[in-house]
Amino acid sequence: MCLGVPGQVMEVRGRIAVVDFWGVRRETRLDVIDEPVEPGDYILNHVGFAIRRIPESEIGETLALYERLLAEAESDDLMATDVRGEMNAAARGPRATDG
């Protein structure tokens, strides 16, 4: 299973956004997202790419779910491990070969 990690768009420069993931700001590619994003929007990041904009009505619930998952999950919990992996990938930013 692969999960995206939510983050808030802080800045947009062409097809790159600077996104805040729980206090860590990283560049995220906007090549595959199907709608425009602007500062203040929340997106789901998957391996350095924004895959969808999170509707405003879902932001609170989405962030709360991820925070709960990370806080309560055991170290061997597969879903939490996947989310932590996505967060680590977001922290590293897009690979140089991605574009």
Secondary structure, DSSP 4 states (H G I P E B T S, - for coil): ----EEEEEEEEETTEEEEEETTEEEEEE-SS-SS---TT-EEEEETTEEEEEEPGGGHHHHHHHHHHHHHH--TT-HHHHHHHHHHHHHHH-S-GGG-
